[in-house]
Amino acid sequence: MEHRPAEEQLLYAKILDTGMKIGLLVLCITFLLYVLEILPPHVPMSDLPKYWSLPVKEYLEATSINPGWSWLGMLGKADFLNFIGVAFLAGVTIICYVAVIPIFLKKKDIIYFILCMFEVIVLVLAASGILIAQ
């Protein structure tokens, strides 16, 4: 007897696979823009060694970088452009969950429907910075 993956498993895997490939491509392109110095960085590559040993808080202070989503305002700088790929890859899981929610609803699989809804809510709140681990 052959076991076939469920519809929601196939959809989740397809979206995850496509999202991973898109995210990887974006990371490669933005890395090349940074390394080839096509766009100017916020922190010059030659200055990086003097910051490597600093704790994060001191690094942010020394480089005049604000924590959180402030990087969105710095997308014109090559060293922040790669955050697009990172943020996209982090968000692919949310996209996967949102895609399978209607399948669970159609199947009247209320437990998985509720679990996916909560998962999406928690991930969105965490990404927004509202939910933080102490």
Secondary structure by P-SEA (a helix, b strand, c coil): ccccccaaaaaaaaaaaaaaaaaaaaaaaaaaaaaacccccccccccccccccccaaaaaaaaccccccccccccccccccaaaaaaaaaaaaaaaaaaaaaaaaaacaaaaaaaaaaaaaaaaaaaacccccc
